[in-house]
């Protein structure tokens, strides 16, 4: 079965490089986010292609490419003050980060080869989070690390067979730390907050 990842061609605004960058980011975001969170708890196709892990993997790869080239201009607009642009940029990055965290926490797809497992969706999403971490302020990165620590130490989670924890969640938390500290190695000297203020914040649309 051939799976096509349909992403609409962005309408670029030819005014300034900054406007062009922001326009492309804002236009790609809704479709990529929809694909990222397309039923990650059920990675096996069940009647519709949107349940296939390939969609989430492709969306995460696309998001990585967009962030590498135009992540610094996300949510920024011409005619807005520097302070407002920085605030909007931080909110946009936090929103994407929360959505990627949801994906990593729910995705259970794994390809078992011998005594090893390959998790393409979680691996790619963790790489995307590390790119987001480049533009988050220190407080935002600290909150991310706190969430990752909670995932690694997570207990009393339903699993089948019952073992008191879900290894996929712990694995995802370790992957995030692995790629995040590769970009933010200065955060290795920082202890994560136990209960960050906005830990339960929900992503906005």
Buried (B, 14 or more C-beta within 10 A) or exposed (E): EEEEBEBEEBEEBEEEEBBBBBBBBBBBBEBBBEBBBBBBEBBEBEEEBBBBBBBBBBBBBBBBEBBEEBBBBBBBBEEBEEEEBBEBBBEBBBBBBBBBBBBBBBBBBBEEEEEEEEBBBBBBBBBBBBBBBBBBEEEBBBBBBBBBBBBBEBEEBEEEEEEEBBBBBBBBBBBBBBBBBEBBEEBEEEEBBEEBEEEEEEBEE
